[in-house]
Amino acid sequence: MESSDKKPVLVVGSSNFDLMIQTERLPGPSETLPGGDYRAGPGGKGANQALGLLLLGSPVRFLSRVGNDHYGRQILAYLEEQGLDISHVSIDSTAPTGLALVTLDAMGTRTIVVAPGANATLSEEHVDDFLKEAPDGSVLVTQLEIPVPTVAHLLRLAKRNNLRTVLHASPAVTFPLALLRLVDVLVLNQSELHVISGRSAQHLETAREAADHLLAAGVGTVLVTMGTRGVLVAQRKGAWPPSMEEESRFVPGYKVNVKDGNVASSAFIAGFVHHLSAPGQCEDLRAAIRFGLATMAVSLGSPRGETSMATEQETREFLSSASSVVSLRPTKQGEKIQMMANRATSIRKRIIRMLFAARSGHPGGSLSIVELLTTLYFHTMVYNPKEPNWPHRDRLVLSKGHAAPALYSTLIEAGFLDPALEGELRKLGSPLQGHPDLKKCPGIDMSTGSLGQGLSAANGMALAARHNHGGYRVYVILGDGEVQEGQVWEAAMTAAHYGLDNLCAVVDYNALQIDGNISQVKSPIEPLADKWKAFGWYVLNVDGHDLVDLCAAFDRARELKGKPTMIVAHTIKGHGVSFMEGVIEYHGSTLSEDEVRRALRELEEEG
């Protein structure tokens, strides 16, 4: 029953039966892999969002189609058991129930193939009947797992009937951009944004531009979901829902131990829409986003499959105890990560002091790799700071040599260098030159600075380790602007040719180089991950500022055999100092006394 003071949320979308299998890695073309556990049960974006809203306490009307088969009957029984009104979930006697085949690897990456079945028969006539008694001002939620012509008809009718519309643009299918003028809120992830906008969207910087392109097509608000990292916001002036806060365009998420990611996007949308449509709730875009992210966090932390969707009480309890970054991981791991976070803060503060003492250098690209270096030196690499030339040590090549202050600061933190050297950056005769020099500075494995050459050197080291049975691994950090260099791709082919599985490269993907956004300076490097895969590498995408994700990625790279591994680390230039984040002018600049005071004050508060 619908409460008299609550307008129902109208959900029009798919009902599928999901078959999910877990495996160590995703299979390649024509490859058969042994899998692990599997789960089968009701799903579909429409059904998941309807159930998510219901569990949060919203009255829901749901329009969908299933087949006259075993899967269809299971779905209907389950929805009714959960208390969802199924009077508008009709049975197609000629088409099977929609089926989704999900493969999930050890890193949480998934592939999904959907056979629409009866969902493809959801027609304009069904929509006409469903919207006949829709209350004025209600919120309508739909997705793209039903026919695009039906979605277009639905959006037109919704506008005519004064309904607020939320379109979850998933899966990414081609549809007329003219439809966007009928959409109040468009929700999509980065890969869907790339397909629908036709623009690069793998990084926060390029995603901003792609989202702005969709605003120009007429949509009111664009929300780009980036997993537990958070949500990128793009909004036209005066669009619904209003924002009560003048904040950054990015709303950070909540870090959780993911047990089931299959309902992530649906949980976010359910929480977001519930918050906006609840009686007496002030319409506020960012408050609704935060509620949606909290709902998603609680749902991700539950292993219950389609029943893992959070309740309102669970979400509010989570929010009452949550900060912008919440760890639900085991205590011992939490202690180690906190130790690493403290070291990262110490490294950042030292970078700022070093650059100020030198009155020159590269703050932005140094700050963006702090978590990478922290993970390598305090979790991953094997070395002895008292014996920096130990033959069996792991090697690191900082190919983006202009970020040397970050490496020097880390070497001081790790015990390779005397802390008294902090004030000697770029001084005549100092071991801490503007770019790393292995002949002058202990702990430096390769002199770098001329961009594009580091991966070639790392290849040689990895080949030597194999030839000499040295047992060590080689790591190399590349800049994203640097991978525009042709030599990088020659080295990439060489590493794959020799199957250098003792080599792990990392791209610091902050999307900014000295002359601006990387996609504007030269032809876009995206799709970056796909290019490295095409060159024969294993590829892992991570949040380059999430220490837990980085630890897992470097651990995984050590396990992978037969190929080199590339970690695409999505970072923010100048990360850790708010006024430097994403600002191109801090690629290379002299910091003023005031900037240093502000930066150190922020970092002290963080620490």
C-alpha positions in Angstrom: 0.0 0.0 0.0 1.2 3.5 -0.8 1.1 6.0 2.0 -1.2 8.9 1.3 1.5 11.5 2.0 4.1 9.9 -0.3 4.1 10.1 -4.0 5.2 6.7 -5.5 8.5 6.5 -7.4 7.8 5.1 -10.9 10.3 2.6 -12.1 10.2 1.3 -15.7 12.8 -1.2 -16.6 14.2 -4.7 -16.9 13.7 -7.9 -15.0 16.4 -10.4 -15.6 17.6 -13.7 -14.1 21.3 -13.3 -13.2 24.0 -16.0 -13.5 27.3 -14.8 -11.9 30.5 -16.8 -11.9 33.7 -15.8 -10.1 37.1 -16.5 -11.7 40.7 -15.4 -11.0 40.9 -13.4 -14.2 38.6 -12.6 -17.2 39.0 -14.9 -20.2 40.4 -13.8 -23.4 39.0 -14.5 -26.9 38.2 -18.2 -27.5 39.6 -19.0 -24.0 38.0 -21.4 -21.5 38.8 -20.8 -17.9 38.0 -22.8 -14.7 35.8 -20.8 -12.5 35.0 -20.6 -8.8 31.8 -20.0 -6.9 28.7 -19.0 -8.8 25.3 -17.5 -7.9 22.0 -17.5 -9.7 19.0 -15.3 -8.8 16.6 -12.5 -9.8 18.2 -9.3 -11.1 18.0 -6.7 -13.8 18.6 -2.9 -13.3 14.9 -2.1 -13.2 14.0 -4.7 -10.7 17.1 -4.0 -8.5 16.3 -0.2 -8.4 12.6 -0.9 -7.6 13.6 -3.2 -4.8 16.2 -0.8 -3.5 13.7 2.0 -3.3 11.2 -0.3 -1.6 13.7 -1.4 1.0 14.5 2.3 1.7 10.9 3.0 2.4 9.7 4.6 -0.9 6.4 3.6 -2.3 7.1 2.1 -5.8 5.2 1.3 -8.9 7.2 -1.0 -11.2 6.6 -1.7 -14.9 8.4 -4.7 -16.5 8.1 -7.9 -18.5 9.1 -11.5 -17.9 8.8 -14.7 -19.9 6.4 -17.6 -19.3 9.2 -19.8 -18.0 10.9 -21.1 -14.9 13.1 -18.0 -14.6 10.1 -15.7 -15.0 8.1 -17.4 -12.3 11.1 -17.3 -9.9 11.4 -13.5 -10.5 7.7 -12.9 -9.9 7.6 -15.0 -6.7 10.7 -13.2 -5.4 9.4 -9.7 -6.1 6.1 -10.5 -4.5 7.8 -12.1 -1.5 9.8 -8.8 -1.0 6.5 -6.9 -1.0 6.8 -5.2 -4.4 3.6 -4.6 -6.3 3.8 -6.8 -9.4 0.5 -5.8 -11.0 2.4 -4.0 -13.8 4.9 -6.9 -14.3 3.4 -8.7 -17.2 4.2 -12.1 -18.7 5.1 -12.5 -22.4 4.0 -15.9 -23.7 6.4 -15.9 -26.7 9.7 -14.5 -25.4 11.9 -16.0 -22.7 12.8 -14.1 -19.5 15.8 -11.8 -19.8 19.1 -13.4 -18.8 22.3 -11.7 -17.6 25.7 -13.6 -17.6 28.2 -12.0 -15.3 31.8 -12.9 -14.9 33.7 -11.4 -11.9 37.5 -11.6 -11.5 39.7 -11.4 -8.4 40.1 -7.6 -8.7 36.4 -7.0 -8.8 36.3 -6.3 -12.6 33.3 -7.7 -14.3 31.9 -8.4 -17.7 28.1 -8.6 -18.3 26.3 -9.9 -21.3 22.5 -9.4 -21.3 20.0 -11.3 -23.5 16.9 -9.0 -23.2 14.3 -11.6 -23.8 10.9 -10.4 -22.7 12.4 -7.0 -21.8 12.6 -6.3 -25.5 8.8 -6.6 -25.8 8.1 -3.7 -23.3 6.1 -1.4 -25.6 4.8 2.1 -25.9 1.3 0.7 -25.2 2.5 -0.7 -21.8 3.9 2.7 -21.0 0.7 4.5 -21.9 -1.3 2.3 -19.6 1.3 2.6 -16.7 1.4 6.4 -16.7 -2.4 7.0 -16.9 -2.6 7.6 -13.1 0.9 8.9 -12.5 0.8 11.6 -9.7 1.9 15.0 -10.8 5.5 15.8 -9.8 6.5 12.1 -9.2 10.0 10.9 -10.0 10.4 8.4 -12.9 13.4 6.1 -13.1 14.3 4.1 -16.2 17.3 2.4 -17.9 18.4 1.2 -21.3 17.8 -2.5 -20.8 14.4 -2.0 -22.5 13.9 -0.8 -26.1 15.2 2.7 -26.9 12.0 3.7 -28.7 10.0 2.7 -25.6 12.4 4.8 -23.4 12.0 7.8 -25.8 8.2 7.5 -25.7 8.3 7.2 -21.9 10.5 10.3 -21.5 8.2 12.4 -23.8 5.1 11.3 -21.9 6.9 12.0 -18.6 7.7 15.6 -19.7 4.1 16.1 -20.8 2.8 14.8 -17.4 5.2 16.9 -15.3 7.3 14.0 -14.0 10.9 14.3 -12.9 13.0 11.9 -14.9 16.2 10.0 -14.0 17.7 8.0 -16.8 20.3 5.4 -15.9 22.2 5.2 -19.3 23.2 1.6 -18.9 24.0 -0.5 -20.9 25.7 2.0 -23.2 23.7 1.8 -26.4 23.3 4.3 -29.2 20.3 6.6 -28.9 19.5 10.1 -30.2 21.2 12.8 -28.2 18.1 14.9 -28.8 16.4 12.7 -26.1 18.7 14.2 -23.5 16.6 17.4 -23.4 13.9 15.3 -21.8 16.1 14.0 -19.0 16.4 15.8 -15.7 19.2 13.6 -14.3 21.4 11.3 -16.3 23.4 8.7 -14.4 26.2 6.8 -16.1 29.7 5.4 -15.5 32.8 6.4 -17.3 32.7 3.7 -20.0 29.0 4.6 -20.7 29.9 8.3 -20.8 32.6 7.6 -23.4 30.2 5.7 -25.7 27.3 8.1 -25.4 29.3 11.3 -25.6 31.8 10.1 -28.1 34.5 11.6 -26.0 37.4 10.4 -23.9 36.2 9.8 -20.3 38.6 7.4 -18.6 40.0 10.1 -16.3 38.4 12.6 -14.0 39.7 15.5 -16.2 38.5 14.0 -19.5 35.2 12.9 -17.9 34.5 16.5 -16.9 34.7 17.6 -20.5 32.6 14.7 -21.8 29.9 15.4 -19.1 29.9 19.1 -20.1 29.3 18.0 -23.7 26.1 16.2 -22.7 24.9 19.3 -20.8 25.2 21.2 -24.1 22.9 18.5 -25.6 20.2 19.5 -23.2 20.3 17.2 -20.1 19.9 19.1 -16.9 22.2 17.2 -14.5 24.9 14.6 -15.3 26.1 12.3 -12.6 29.2 10.2 -13.5 29.6 7.3 -11.1 33.2 6.2 -10.4 32.7 3.3 -8.0 33.7 3.9 -4.4 35.8 6.9 -5.5 32.6 9.0 -5.7 30.5 10.9 -8.3 31.4 13.6 -10.8 28.7 16.3 -11.1 27.9 18.4 -14.1 24.8 20.6 -14.0 23.2 23.4 -16.0 22.2 26.5 -14.1 18.7 26.3 -12.7 18.5 22.5 -13.3 16.7 20.1 -11.0 17.5 19.0 -8.4 18.9 22.3 -6.9 22.2 22.3 -5.1 22.3 24.1 -1.7 26.1 24.0 -1.6 28.7 25.7 -3.8 31.2 22.8 -3.8 33.7 21.0 -5.9 32.2 19.1 -8.9 33.3 15.8 -7.3 31.5 14.2 -4.4 33.8 11.6 -2.7 32.6 8.2 -1.9 33.0 5.8 1.0 35.8 3.1 1.0 34.4 -0.3 1.9 35.4 -4.0 1.7 33.4 -4.9 -1.4 31.6 -8.3 -1.0 29.1 -7.9 -3.9 29.5 -5.2 -6.5 26.7 -6.5 -8.8 24.1 -4.0 -7.4 26.4 -1.0 -7.0 24.8 1.4 -9.5 21.3 0.3 -8.7 21.9 0.9 -5.0 23.3 4.4 -5.6 20.3 5.3 -7.8 17.8 3.9 -5.3 19.4 5.9 -2.5 19.7 9.1 -4.6 16.1 9.0 -5.7 14.7 8.0 -2.3 16.4 11.0 -0.7 14.9 13.4 -3.3 11.4 12.0 -3.2 11.0 11.6 0.5 8.3 13.9 2.0 9.7 16.8 4.0 13.2 16.2 2.6 14.8 19.3 1.3 15.7 18.8 -2.4 19.4 19.1 -2.5 21.6 17.5 -5.2 24.7 16.8 -3.2 22.9 15.6 -0.1 21.0 13.2 -2.3 24.3 12.0 -3.9 25.9 11.5 -0.5 22.8 9.5 0.6 23.1 7.4 -2.6 26.8 6.8 -2.1 26.1 5.7 1.5 23.3 3.3 0.3 25.8 1.9 -2.2 28.5 1.5 0.4 26.3 -0.5 2.7 25.0 -2.6 -0.2 28.6 -3.3 -1.4 29.6 -4.5 2.0 26.9 -7.2 2.0 27.3 -10.6 0.3 23.6 -11.2 0.0 23.3 -10.7 -3.8 20.1 -9.0 -4.9 19.0 -8.9 -1.3 22.1 -6.9 -0.3 20.3 -3.6 -1.0 20.4 -1.3 2.1 17.5 -0.2 4.2 17.0 3.4 5.2 18.0 2.6 8.8 21.2 0.9 7.7 22.1 3.9 5.5 21.4 6.5 8.1 23.3 4.6 10.7 26.2 4.4 8.3 26.1 8.1 7.6 26.0 9.0 11.2 29.3 7.2 11.8 30.9 7.8 8.4 33.5 10.3 7.3 34.3 11.1 3.7 36.5 7.9 3.7 35.3 5.0 5.7 37.2 1.7 6.1 35.3 -1.5 6.8 38.4 -3.6 6.4 39.9 -5.9 9.0 41.6 -4.2 11.9 45.2 -5.4 11.2 45.0 -4.3 7.6 43.5 -1.0 8.8 46.4 -0.4 11.1 48.9 -1.0 8.3 47.0 1.3 5.9 46.9 4.0 8.6 50.6 3.7 9.0 51.1 4.0 5.3 48.7 7.0 5.2 50.8 8.7 7.9 53.9 8.1 5.9 52.2 9.5 2.7 51.4 12.7 4.6 55.0 13.0 5.9 56.3 12.5 2.4 53.9 15.2 1.1 55.0 17.7 3.7 58.7 17.1 3.0 58.0 17.6 -0.8 56.5 21.0 -0.1 59.5 22.0 2.2 62.0 20.8 -0.4 60.5 22.7 -3.3 60.3 25.9 -1.2 63.9 25.5 -0.2 64.9 25.0 -3.9 62.6 27.8 -5.1 61.8 25.6 -8.1 60.6 22.2 -9.1 57.5 20.3 -10.0 54.9 20.1 -7.2 51.8 18.8 -9.1 53.4 15.6 -10.6 55.3 14.9 -7.4 52.2 15.1 -5.2 50.2 12.9 -7.5 52.5 9.8 -7.1 52.9 9.9 -3.3 50.6 6.9 -2.7 52.3 5.0 -5.5 55.7 5.4 -3.9 54.3 4.8 -0.4 52.9 1.5 -1.5 56.0 0.4 -3.3 58.4 1.2 -0.5 56.3 0.3 2.5 54.3 -2.7 1.2 55.6 -4.1 -2.1 59.4 -3.8 -2.8 62.2 -5.8 -1.3 65.3 -3.7 -0.4 67.8 -2.9 2.3 68.3 0.9 2.9 71.6 0.2 4.6 72.8 -1.7 1.5 71.3 0.3 -1.4 73.3 -1.6 -4.0 72.3 -5.1 -2.8 72.2 -7.1 -6.0 69.0 -8.9 -5.2 66.9 -5.8 -4.4 63.8 -4.8 -6.3 64.4 -1.9 -8.7 62.4 1.2 -9.3 62.8 3.5 -12.4 61.2 6.9 -12.1 60.8 7.5 -15.8 59.0 10.8 -15.1 62.2 12.1 -13.6 60.9 15.6 -12.9 58.9 14.1 -10.0 62.2 13.5 -8.3 61.2 15.4 -5.1 58.6 12.7 -4.4 61.2 10.0 -4.8 63.8 11.8 -2.7 61.3 12.4 0.1 60.3 8.7 0.0 64.0 7.6 0.2 64.4 9.8 3.2 61.3 8.3 4.8 62.5 4.7 4.0 66.0 5.4 5.5 68.1 5.6 2.4 69.0 9.3 2.8 69.8 11.6 5.7 66.8 13.8 6.6 69.3 16.7 6.7 69.4 16.6 2.9 65.9 17.9 2.7 67.1 21.5 2.1 69.6 20.5 -0.6 67.3 19.9 -3.5 68.7 21.3 -6.8 71.8 22.7 -5.0 75.2 22.6 -6.6 77.1 19.5 -5.5 74.0 18.0 -3.8 73.0 14.4 -4.4 69.4 15.6 -4.8 69.5 17.0 -8.3 66.5 18.2 -10.3 66.3 14.8 -11.9 67.5 11.5 -10.4 71.2 10.7 -10.8 72.2 7.1 -9.8 75.9 8.2 -9.6 75.2 10.7 -7.0 72.2 9.6 -4.9 71.9 6.3 -3.0 68.7 4.4 -3.7 68.4 5.6 -7.3 68.4 2.7 -9.8 68.4 4.7 -13.0 69.2 8.3 -14.0 66.1 9.7 -15.7 64.7 12.9 -16.9 64.6 12.6 -20.7 61.0 11.4 -21.1 60.2 8.1 -22.8 63.3 6.2 -21.9 62.6 4.7 -18.5 60.6 1.7 -19.7 63.4 0.7 -22.0 65.9 0.8 -19.1 63.5 -1.2 -17.0 63.2 -3.9 -19.7 67.0 -4.3 -19.6 66.9 -4.7 -15.8 64.1 -7.3 -16.0 66.0 -9.2 -18.7 69.1 -9.1 -16.6 67.2 -10.4 -13.5 66.0 -13.4 -15.6 69.5 -14.0 -17.1 71.3 -13.8 -13.8 68.5 -15.6 -11.8 68.5 -12.6 -9.5 64.9 -13.1 -8.4 64.1 -9.4 -8.2 61.3 -7.4 -9.7 61.5 -4.2 -11.6 59.0 -1.3 -11.3 58.7 1.8 -13.5 56.6 4.9 -13.1 55.6 6.7 -16.3 53.8 10.0 -16.8 50.6 10.0 -18.8 52.0 12.8 -21.1 55.2 10.7 -21.4 53.3 7.9 -23.1 52.9 10.1 -26.1 56.6 9.3 -26.8 57.1 6.6 -29.5 59.9 4.9 -27.6 57.5 4.0 -24.8 55.5 1.8 -27.3 58.6 0.2 -28.7 59.6 -0.7 -25.2 56.0 -2.0 -24.5 56.3 -4.4 -27.5 59.7 -5.6 -26.3 58.5 -6.3 -22.8 55.6 -8.3 -24.2 57.8 -10.1 -26.7 60.1 -11.4 -23.9 57.2 -12.1 -21.5 58.7 -10.0 -18.8 56.4 -11.0 -15.9 59.0 -9.6 -13.4 58.3 -6.1 -14.8 55.4 -3.9 -13.5 54.8 -0.5 -15.0 52.6 2.2 -13.6 51.1 5.2 -15.5 50.5 8.2 -13.3 47.2 9.1 -15.1 46.5 12.6 -13.8 45.5 13.8 -17.3 47.5 17.1 -17.1 50.9 17.9 -18.7 52.9 21.0 -18.9 50.9 22.5 -21.8 47.4 21.5 -20.6 45.0 18.6 -20.7 46.6 15.6 -22.4 43.7 15.2 -24.8 44.2 18.8 -26.0 47.9 18.8 -26.3 48.1 15.8 -28.6 45.7 13.2 -29.9 44.1 11.5 -26.9 45.9 8.5 -25.4 42.6 6.9 -24.5 41.5 4.2 -24.4 44.8 3.8 -22.5 44.1 0.5 -20.8 42.9 -1.1 -24.1 46.1 0.1 -25.9 48.3 -1.6 -23.3 46.2 -4.8 -23.5 46.6 -4.7 -27.3 50.4 -4.5 -26.8 50.3 -7.8 -24.9 50.2 -6.6 -21.2 48.1 -7.5 -18.3 46.3 -4.2 -17.3 44.9 -3.2 -13.9 42.9 0.0 -13.4 43.1 1.5 -9.8 42.5 4.6 -7.9 46.0 5.9 -7.6 45.3 7.5 -4.2 43.7 4.5 -2.5 46.3 2.6 -0.6 44.3 -0.5 -0.2 43.6 -0.7 -3.9 47.2 -0.1 -4.7 48.4 -2.8 -2.3 46.0 -5.3 -4.0 47.1 -4.3 -7.5 50.8 -4.7 -6.8 50.1 -8.0 -5.1 48.1 -9.1 -8.1 50.9 -8.0 -10.5 53.4 -10.2 -8.6 51.1 -13.2 -9.1 50.5 -12.8 -12.9 52.7 -14.8 -15.1 53.7 -14.8 -18.8 53.3 -11.1 -19.4 54.3 -7.8 -18.0 51.7 -5.8 -16.0 50.6 -2.3 -16.4 48.8 -0.5 -13.6 46.8 2.5 -14.8 46.7 4.6 -11.7 44.0 7.3 -11.9 45.4 10.2 -9.9 44.9 13.9 -9.4 47.7 16.4 -10.1 48.7 18.1 -6.9 46.7 15.6 -4.8 46.7 16.3 -1.0 46.8 20.1 -1.2 43.4 21.4 -2.1 44.4 24.6 -4.0 46.9 22.7 -6.1 44.6 19.8 -7.1 43.9 19.7 -10.8 45.6 23.1 -11.4 47.9 23.0 -14.4 50.0 26.0 -13.2 51.4 23.7 -10.4 53.0 21.4 -13.0 56.2 23.4 -12.5 56.2 26.5 -10.3 57.9 28.3 -7.4 55.8 28.1 -4.3 55.4 31.3 -2.3 55.7 31.5 1.5 51.9 31.8 1.8 51.3 28.8 -0.4 53.7 26.8 1.7 52.0 27.8 4.9 48.6 26.9 3.5 49.8 23.6 2.2 51.6 22.5 5.4 48.6 23.6 7.5 46.3 21.4 5.4 48.6 18.5 5.6 49.1 18.9 9.4 45.3 18.9 9.8 45.1 15.7 7.7 47.8 14.0 9.6 
